[in-house]
Amino acid sequence: MAAATCIDILLAVILPPLGVFLRFGCKSEFWICLLLTILGYLPGIIYAVYVLTK
């Protein structure tokens, strides 16, 4: 479980929507992360890490 979380967080830092998509699919978390990443890379990373660790 811890290794999966580390991989998810690493993907969230490299490409935030991908990390969220692999965990949640095309739910609202993915679309919010995609929008935040388009508006600014850093807000996308922050949101993705928050969603994956909560």
mmCIF file of the N, C-alpha and C atoms, coordinates in Angstrom:
data_MODEL
# 
_entry.id   MODEL 
# 
loop_
_atom_site.group_PDB 
_atom_site.id 
_atom_site.type_symbol 
_atom_site.label_atom_id 
_atom_site.label_alt_id 
_atom_site.label_comp_id 
_atom_site.label_asym_id 
_atom_site.label_entity_id 
_atom_site.label_seq_id 
_atom_site.pdbx_PDB_ins_code 
_atom_site.Cartn_x 
_atom_site.Cartn_y 
_atom_site.Cartn_z 
_atom_site.occupancy 
_atom_site.B_iso_or_equiv 
_atom_site.pdbx_formal_charge 
_atom_site.auth_seq_id 
_atom_site.auth_comp_id 
_atom_site.auth_asym_id 
_atom_site.auth_atom_id 
_atom_site.pdbx_PDB_model_num 
ATOM 1   N N  . MET A 1 1  ? 0.827   -1.198 0.000   1.00 0.00 ? 1  MET A N  1 
ATOM 2   C CA . MET A 1 1  ? 0.000   0.000  0.000   1.00 0.00 ? 1  MET A CA 1 
ATOM 3   C C  . MET A 1 1  ? 0.866   1.255  0.000   1.00 0.00 ? 1  MET A C  1 
ATOM 4   N N  . ALA A 1 2  ? 1.945   1.244  0.761   1.00 0.00 ? 2  ALA A N  1 
ATOM 5   C CA . ALA A 1 2  ? 2.800   2.428  0.829   1.00 0.00 ? 2  ALA A CA 1 
ATOM 6   C C  . ALA A 1 2  ? 3.511   2.668  -0.500  1.00 0.00 ? 2  ALA A C  1 
ATOM 7   N N  . ALA A 1 3  ? 3.904   1.589  -1.189  1.00 0.00 ? 3  ALA A N  1 
ATOM 8   C CA . ALA A 1 3  ? 4.572   1.750  -2.481  1.00 0.00 ? 3  ALA A CA 1 
ATOM 9   C C  . ALA A 1 3  ? 3.613   2.346  -3.502  1.00 0.00 ? 3  ALA A C  1 
ATOM 10  N N  . ALA A 1 4  ? 2.365   1.931  -3.479  1.00 0.00 ? 4  ALA A N  1 
ATOM 11  C CA . ALA A 1 4  ? 1.386   2.489  -4.408  1.00 0.00 ? 4  ALA A CA 1 
ATOM 12  C C  . ALA A 1 4  ? 1.171   3.971  -4.138  1.00 0.00 ? 4  ALA A C  1 
ATOM 13  N N  . THR A 1 5  ? 1.149   4.343  -2.881  1.00 0.00 ? 5  THR A N  1 
ATOM 14  C CA . THR A 1 5  ? 0.981   5.749  -2.538  1.00 0.00 ? 5  THR A CA 1 
ATOM 15  C C  . THR A 1 5  ? 2.178   6.568  -3.013  1.00 0.00 ? 5  THR A C  1 
ATOM 16  N N  . CYS A 1 6  ? 3.372   6.048  -2.854  1.00 0.00 ? 6  CYS A N  1 
ATOM 17  C CA . CYS A 1 6  ? 4.568   6.763  -3.314  1.00 0.00 ? 6  CYS A CA 1 
ATOM 18  C C  . CYS A 1 6  ? 4.555   6.943  -4.827  1.00 0.00 ? 6  CYS A C  1 
ATOM 19  N N  . ILE A 1 7  ? 4.151   5.910  -5.540  1.00 0.00 ? 7  ILE A N  1 
ATOM 20  C CA . ILE A 1 7  ? 4.078   6.009  -7.003  1.00 0.00 ? 7  ILE A CA 1 
ATOM 21  C C  . ILE A 1 7  ? 3.001   7.010  -7.408  1.00 0.00 ? 7  ILE A C  1 
ATOM 22  N N  . ASP A 1 8  ? 1.857   6.974  -6.727  1.00 0.00 ? 8  ASP A N  1 
ATOM 23  C CA . ASP A 1 8  ? 0.789   7.933  -7.026  1.00 0.00 ? 8  ASP A CA 1 
ATOM 24  C C  . ASP A 1 8  ? 1.256   9.365  -6.799  1.00 0.00 ? 8  ASP A C  1 
ATOM 25  N N  . ILE A 1 9  ? 1.947   9.617  -5.708  1.00 0.00 ? 9  ILE A N  1 
ATOM 26  C CA . ILE A 1 9  ? 2.426   10.963 -5.405  1.00 0.00 ? 9  ILE A CA 1 
ATOM 27  C C  . ILE A 1 9  ? 3.489   11.394 -6.405  1.00 0.00 ? 9  ILE A C  1 
ATOM 28  N N  . LEU A 1 10 ? 4.357   10.486 -6.790  1.00 0.00 ? 10 LEU A N  1 
ATOM 29  C CA . LEU A 1 10 ? 5.369   10.807 -7.800  1.00 0.00 ? 10 LEU A CA 1 
ATOM 30  C C  . LEU A 1 10 ? 4.715   11.177 -9.130  1.00 0.00 ? 10 LEU A C  1 
ATOM 31  N N  . LEU A 1 11 ? 3.710   10.417 -9.539  1.00 0.00 ? 11 LEU A N  1 
ATOM 32  C CA . LEU A 1 11 ? 2.975   10.764 -10.762 1.00 0.00 ? 11 LEU A CA 1 
ATOM 33  C C  . LEU A 1 11 ? 2.245   12.090 -10.616 1.00 0.00 ? 11 LEU A C  1 
ATOM 34  N N  . ALA A 1 12 ? 1.742   12.364 -9.413  1.00 0.00 ? 12 ALA A N  1 
ATOM 35  C CA . ALA A 1 12 ? 1.031   13.621 -9.182  1.00 0.00 ? 12 ALA A CA 1 
ATOM 36  C C  . ALA A 1 12 ? 1.965   14.820 -9.305  1.00 0.00 ? 12 ALA A C  1 
ATOM 37  N N  . VAL A 1 13 ? 3.224   14.640 -8.961  1.00 0.00 ? 13 VAL A N  1 
ATOM 38  C CA . VAL A 1 13 ? 4.183   15.742 -9.093  1.00 0.00 ? 13 VAL A CA 1 
ATOM 39  C C  . VAL A 1 13 ? 4.606   15.914 -10.548 1.00 0.00 ? 13 VAL A C  1 
ATOM 40  N N  . ILE A 1 14 ? 4.789   14.808 -11.261 1.00 0.00 ? 14 ILE A N  1 
ATOM 41  C CA . ILE A 1 14 ? 5.227   14.884 -12.656 1.00 0.00 ? 14 ILE A CA 1 
ATOM 42  C C  . ILE A 1 14 ? 4.087   15.348 -13.563 1.00 0.00 ? 14 ILE A C  1 
ATOM 43  N N  . LEU A 1 15 ? 2.933   14.701 -13.448 1.00 0.00 ? 15 LEU A N  1 
ATOM 44  C CA . LEU A 1 15 ? 1.762   15.036 -14.269 1.00 0.00 ? 15 LEU A CA 1 
ATOM 45  C C  . LEU A 1 15 ? 0.522   14.868 -13.392 1.00 0.00 ? 15 LEU A C  1 
ATOM 46  N N  . PRO A 1 16 ? 0.107   15.930 -12.725 1.00 0.00 ? 16 PRO A N  1 
ATOM 47  C CA . PRO A 1 16 ? -0.947  15.833 -11.710 1.00 0.00 ? 16 PRO A CA 1 
ATOM 48  C C  . PRO A 1 16 ? -2.239  15.138 -12.143 1.00 0.00 ? 16 PRO A C  1 
ATOM 49  N N  . PRO A 1 17 ? -2.817  15.452 -13.316 1.00 0.00 ? 17 PRO A N  1 
ATOM 50  C CA . PRO A 1 17 ? -4.071  14.772 -13.665 1.00 0.00 ? 17 PRO A CA 1 
ATOM 51  C C  . PRO A 1 17 ? -3.921  13.255 -13.830 1.00 0.00 ? 17 PRO A C  1 
ATOM 52  N N  . LEU A 1 18 ? -2.754  12.808 -14.260 1.00 0.00 ? 18 LEU A N  1 
ATOM 53  C CA . LEU A 1 18 ? -2.542  11.376 -14.441 1.00 0.00 ? 18 LEU A CA 1 
ATOM 54  C C  . LEU A 1 18 ? -2.573  10.637 -13.106 1.00 0.00 ? 18 LEU A C  1 
ATOM 55  N N  . GLY A 1 19 ? -1.917  11.194 -12.102 1.00 0.00 ? 19 GLY A N  1 
ATOM 56  C CA . GLY A 1 19 ? -1.933  10.566 -10.781 1.00 0.00 ? 19 GLY A CA 1 
ATOM 57  C C  . GLY A 1 19 ? -3.335  10.467 -10.210 1.00 0.00 ? 19 GLY A C  1 
ATOM 58  N N  . VAL A 1 20 ? -4.121  11.512 -10.389 1.00 0.00 ? 20 VAL A N  1 
ATOM 59  C CA . VAL A 1 20 ? -5.500  11.527 -9.887  1.00 0.00 ? 20 VAL A CA 1 
ATOM 60  C C  . VAL A 1 20 ? -6.368  10.587 -10.721 1.00 0.00 ? 20 VAL A C  1 
ATOM 61  N N  . PHE A 1 21 ? -6.161  10.560 -12.027 1.00 0.00 ? 21 PHE A N  1 
ATOM 62  C CA . PHE A 1 21 ? -6.947  9.686  -12.889 1.00 0.00 ? 21 PHE A CA 1 
ATOM 63  C C  . PHE A 1 21 ? -6.744  8.217  -12.547 1.00 0.00 ? 21 PHE A C  1 
ATOM 64  N N  . LEU A 1 22 ? -5.511  7.832  -12.286 1.00 0.00 ? 22 LEU A N  1 
ATOM 65  C CA . LEU A 1 22 ? -5.238  6.434  -11.969 1.00 0.00 ? 22 LEU A CA 1 
ATOM 66  C C  . LEU A 1 22 ? -5.892  6.006  -10.660 1.00 0.00 ? 22 LEU A C  1 
ATOM 67  N N  . ARG A 1 23 ? -6.101  6.938  -9.753  1.00 0.00 ? 23 ARG A N  1 
ATOM 68  C CA . ARG A 1 23 ? -6.730  6.596  -8.476  1.00 0.00 ? 23 ARG A CA 1 
ATOM 69  C C  . ARG A 1 23 ? -8.251  6.679  -8.544  1.00 0.00 ? 23 ARG A C  1 
ATOM 70  N N  . PHE A 1 24 ? -8.800  7.718  -9.192  1.00 0.00 ? 24 PHE A N  1 
ATOM 71  C CA . PHE A 1 24 ? -10.239 7.973  -9.145  1.00 0.00 ? 24 PHE A CA 1 
ATOM 72  C C  . PHE A 1 24 ? -10.966 7.774  -10.474 1.00 0.00 ? 24 PHE A C  1 
ATOM 73  N N  . GLY A 1 25 ? -10.265 7.717  -11.586 1.00 0.00 ? 25 GLY A N  1 
ATOM 74  C CA . GLY A 1 25 ? -10.940 7.642  -12.884 1.00 0.00 ? 25 GLY A CA 1 
ATOM 75  C C  . GLY A 1 25 ? -11.418 9.021  -13.308 1.00 0.00 ? 25 GLY A C  1 
ATOM 76  N N  . CYS A 1 26 ? -12.468 9.067  -14.110 1.00 0.00 ? 26 CYS A N  1 
ATOM 77  C CA . CYS A 1 26 ? -12.974 10.343 -14.639 1.00 0.00 ? 26 CYS A CA 1 
ATOM 78  C C  . CYS A 1 26 ? -14.035 10.954 -13.732 1.00 0.00 ? 26 CYS A C  1 
ATOM 79  N N  . LYS A 1 27 ? -13.798 10.954 -12.460 1.00 0.00 ? 27 LYS A N  1 
ATOM 80  C CA . LYS A 1 27 ? -14.723 11.587 -11.523 1.00 0.00 ? 27 LYS A CA 1 
ATOM 81  C C  . LYS A 1 27 ? -14.375 13.067 -11.404 1.00 0.00 ? 27 LYS A C  1 
ATOM 82  N N  . SER A 1 28 ? -15.058 13.756 -10.526 1.00 0.00 ? 28 SER A N  1 
ATOM 83  C CA . SER A 1 28 ? -14.874 15.199 -10.394 1.00 0.00 ? 28 SER A CA 1 
ATOM 84  C C  . SER A 1 28 ? -13.462 15.571 -9.943  1.00 0.00 ? 28 SER A C  1 
ATOM 85  N N  . GLU A 1 29 ? -12.801 14.703 -9.167  1.00 0.00 ? 29 GLU A N  1 
ATOM 86  C CA . GLU A 1 29 ? -11.433 15.009 -8.723  1.00 0.00 ? 29 GLU A CA 1 
ATOM 87  C C  . GLU A 1 29 ? -10.494 15.175 -9.910  1.00 0.00 ? 29 GLU A C  1 
ATOM 88  N N  . PHE A 1 30 ? -10.652 14.322 -10.908 1.00 0.00 ? 30 PHE A N  1 
ATOM 89  C CA . PHE A 1 30 ? -9.804  14.407 -12.096 1.00 0.00 ? 30 PHE A CA 1 
ATOM 90  C C  . PHE A 1 30 ? -10.020 15.717 -12.843 1.00 0.00 ? 30 PHE A C  1 
ATOM 91  N N  . TRP A 1 31 ? -11.281 16.095 -13.042 1.00 0.00 ? 31 TRP A N  1 
ATOM 92  C CA . TRP A 1 31 ? -11.582 17.302 -13.815 1.00 0.00 ? 31 TRP A CA 1 
ATOM 93  C C  . TRP A 1 31 ? -11.127 18.560 -13.082 1.00 0.00 ? 31 TRP A C  1 
ATOM 94  N N  . ILE A 1 32 ? -11.270 18.573 -11.762 1.00 0.00 ? 32 ILE A N  1 
ATOM 95  C CA . ILE A 1 32 ? -10.780 19.721 -10.984 1.00 0.00 ? 32 ILE A CA 1 
ATOM 96  C C  . ILE A 1 32 ? -9.266  19.816 -11.107 1.00 0.00 ? 32 ILE A C  1 
ATOM 97  N N  . CYS A 1 33 ? -8.596  18.673 -10.997 1.00 0.00 ? 33 CYS A N  1 
ATOM 98  C CA . CYS A 1 33 ? -7.136  18.667 -11.108 1.00 0.00 ? 33 CYS A CA 1 
ATOM 99  C C  . CYS A 1 33 ? -6.687  19.098 -12.497 1.00 0.00 ? 33 CYS A C  1 
ATOM 100 N N  . LEU A 1 34 ? -7.389  18.646 -13.523 1.00 0.00 ? 34 LEU A N  1 
ATOM 101 C CA . LEU A 1 34 ? -7.041  19.032 -14.889 1.00 0.00 ? 34 LEU A CA 1 
ATOM 102 C C  . LEU A 1 34 ? -7.194  20.537 -15.080 1.00 0.00 ? 34 LEU A C  1 
ATOM 103 N N  . LEU A 1 35 ? -8.284  21.093 -14.595 1.00 0.00 ? 35 LEU A N  1 
ATOM 104 C CA . LEU A 1 35 ? -8.512  22.529 -14.712 1.00 0.00 ? 35 LEU A CA 1 
ATOM 105 C C  . LEU A 1 35 ? -7.441  23.322 -13.956 1.00 0.00 ? 35 LEU A C  1 
ATOM 106 N N  . LEU A 1 36 ? -7.121  22.900 -12.740 1.00 0.00 ? 36 LEU A N  1 
ATOM 107 C CA . LEU A 1 36 ? -6.098  23.599 -11.966 1.00 0.00 ? 36 LEU A CA 1 
ATOM 108 C C  . LEU A 1 36 ? -4.726  23.486 -12.625 1.00 0.00 ? 36 LEU A C  1 
ATOM 109 N N  . THR A 1 37 ? -4.443  22.345 -13.242 1.00 0.00 ? 37 THR A N  1 
ATOM 110 C CA . THR A 1 37 ? -3.160  22.180 -13.924 1.00 0.00 ? 37 THR A CA 1 
ATOM 111 C C  . THR A 1 37 ? -3.079  23.064 -15.155 1.00 0.00 ? 37 THR A C  1 
ATOM 112 N N  . ILE A 1 38 ? -4.192  23.214 -15.864 1.00 0.00 ? 38 ILE A N  1 
ATOM 113 C CA . ILE A 1 38 ? -4.211  24.101 -17.034 1.00 0.00 ? 38 ILE A CA 1 
ATOM 114 C C  . ILE A 1 38 ? -4.018  25.555 -16.604 1.00 0.00 ? 38 ILE A C  1 
ATOM 115 N N  . LEU A 1 39 ? -4.664  25.938 -15.491 1.00 0.00 ? 39 LEU A N  1 
ATOM 116 C CA . LEU A 1 39 ? -4.551  27.315 -15.012 1.00 0.00 ? 39 LEU A CA 1 
ATOM 117 C C  . LEU A 1 39 ? -3.177  27.612 -14.422 1.00 0.00 ? 39 LEU A C  1 
ATOM 118 N N  . GLY A 1 40 ? -2.544  26.609 -13.872 1.00 0.00 ? 40 GLY A N  1 
ATOM 119 C CA . GLY A 1 40 ? -1.215  26.769 -13.299 1.00 0.00 ? 40 GLY A CA 1 
ATOM 120 C C  . GLY A 1 40 ? -0.720  25.429 -12.819 1.00 0.00 ? 40 GLY A C  1 
ATOM 121 N N  . TYR A 1 41 ? 0.501   25.106 -13.146 1.00 0.00 ? 41 TYR A N  1 
ATOM 122 C CA . TYR A 1 41 ? 1.039   23.785 -12.827 1.00 0.00 ? 41 TYR A CA 1 
ATOM 123 C C  . TYR A 1 41 ? 1.092   23.539 -11.315 1.00 0.00 ? 41 TYR A C  1 
ATOM 124 N N  . LEU A 1 42 ? 1.511   24.529 -10.558 1.00 0.00 ? 42 LEU A N  1 
ATOM 125 C CA . LEU A 1 42 ? 1.647   24.367 -9.106  1.00 0.00 ? 42 LEU A CA 1 
ATOM 126 C C  . LEU A 1 42 ? 0.311   24.117 -8.405  1.00 0.00 ? 42 LEU A C  1 
ATOM 127 N N  . PRO A 1 43 ? -0.761  24.838 -8.715  1.00 0.00 ? 43 PRO A N  1 
ATOM 128 C CA . PRO A 1 43 ? -2.048  24.502 -8.086  1.00 0.00 ? 43 PRO A CA 1 
ATOM 129 C C  . PRO A 1 43 ? -2.508  23.082 -8.413  1.00 0.00 ? 43 PRO A C  1 
ATOM 130 N N  . GLY A 1 44 ? -2.212  22.605 -9.596  1.00 0.00 ? 44 GLY A N  1 
ATOM 131 C CA . GLY A 1 44 ? -2.549  21.231 -9.958  1.00 0.00 ? 44 GLY A CA 1 
ATOM 132 C C  . GLY A 1 44 ? -1.801  20.221 -9.114  1.00 0.00 ? 44 GLY A C  1 
ATOM 133 N N  . ILE A 1 45 ? -0.524  20.477 -8.873  1.00 0.00 ? 45 ILE A N  1 
ATOM 134 C CA . ILE A 1 45 ? 0.281   19.583 -8.040  1.00 0.00 ? 45 ILE A CA 1 
ATOM 135 C C  . ILE A 1 45 ? -0.234  19.584 -6.609  1.00 0.00 ? 45 ILE A C  1 
ATOM 136 N N  . ILE A 1 46 ? -0.496  20.760 -6.073  1.00 0.00 ? 46 ILE A N  1 
ATOM 137 C CA . ILE A 1 46 ? -0.964  20.863 -4.693  1.00 0.00 ? 46 ILE A CA 1 
ATOM 138 C C  . ILE A 1 46 ? -2.289  20.130 -4.527  1.00 0.00 ? 46 ILE A C  1 
ATOM 139 N N  . TYR A 1 47 ? -3.212  20.329 -5.439  1.00 0.00 ? 47 TYR A N  1 
ATOM 140 C CA . TYR A 1 47 ? -4.508  19.664 -5.348  1.00 0.00 ? 47 TYR A CA 1 
ATOM 141 C C  . TYR A 1 47 ? -4.360  18.151 -5.488  1.00 0.00 ? 47 TYR A C  1 
ATOM 142 N N  . ALA A 1 48 ? -3.541  17.708 -6.431  1.00 0.00 ? 48 ALA A N  1 
ATOM 143 C CA . ALA A 1 48 ? -3.375  16.272 -6.651  1.00 0.00 ? 48 ALA A CA 1 
ATOM 144 C C  . ALA A 1 48 ? -2.781  15.591 -5.425  1.00 0.00 ? 48 ALA A C  1 
ATOM 145 N N  . VAL A 1 49 ? -1.764  16.179 -4.837  1.00 0.00 ? 49 VAL A N  1 
ATOM 146 C CA . VAL A 1 49 ? -1.160  15.590 -3.639  1.00 0.00 ? 49 VAL A CA 1 
ATOM 147 C C  . VAL A 1 49 ? -2.151  15.595 -2.485  1.00 0.00 ? 49 VAL A C  1 
ATOM 148 N N  . TYR A 1 50 ? -2.912  16.672 -2.360  1.00 0.00 ? 50 TYR A N  1 
ATOM 149 C CA . TYR A 1 50 ? -3.933  16.741 -1.303  1.00 0.00 ? 50 TYR A CA 1 
ATOM 150 C C  . TYR A 1 50 ? -4.984  15.639 -1.466  1.00 0.00 ? 50 TYR A C  1 
ATOM 151 N N  . VAL A 1 51 ? -5.492  15.476 -2.682  1.00 0.00 ? 51 VAL A N  1 
ATOM 152 C CA . VAL A 1 51 ? -6.540  14.482 -2.917  1.00 0.00 ? 51 VAL A CA 1 
ATOM 153 C C  . VAL A 1 51 ? -6.011  13.071 -2.717  1.00 0.00 ? 51 VAL A C  1 
ATOM 154 N N  . LEU A 1 52 ? -4.777  12.812 -3.131  1.00 0.00 ? 52 LEU A N  1 
ATOM 155 C CA . LEU A 1 52 ? -4.223  11.463 -3.015  1.00 0.00 ? 52 LEU A CA 1 
ATOM 156 C C  . LEU A 1 52 ? -3.859  11.100 -1.581  1.00 0.00 ? 52 LEU A C  1 
ATOM 157 N N  . THR A 1 53 ? -3.580  12.086 -0.755  1.00 0.00 ? 53 THR A N  1 
ATOM 158 C CA . THR A 1 53 ? -3.177  11.788 0.623   1.00 0.00 ? 53 THR A CA 1 
ATOM 159 C C  . THR A 1 53 ? -4.285  11.919 1.636   1.00 0.00 ? 53 THR A C  1 
ATOM 160 N N  . LYS A 1 54 ? -5.435  12.437 1.229   1.00 0.00 ? 54 LYS A N  1 
ATOM 161 C CA . LYS A 1 54 ? -6.505  12.594 2.218   1.00 0.00 ? 54 LYS A CA 1 
ATOM 162 C C  . LYS A 1 54 ? -7.216  11.308 2.505   1.00 0.00 ? 54 LYS A C  1 
# 
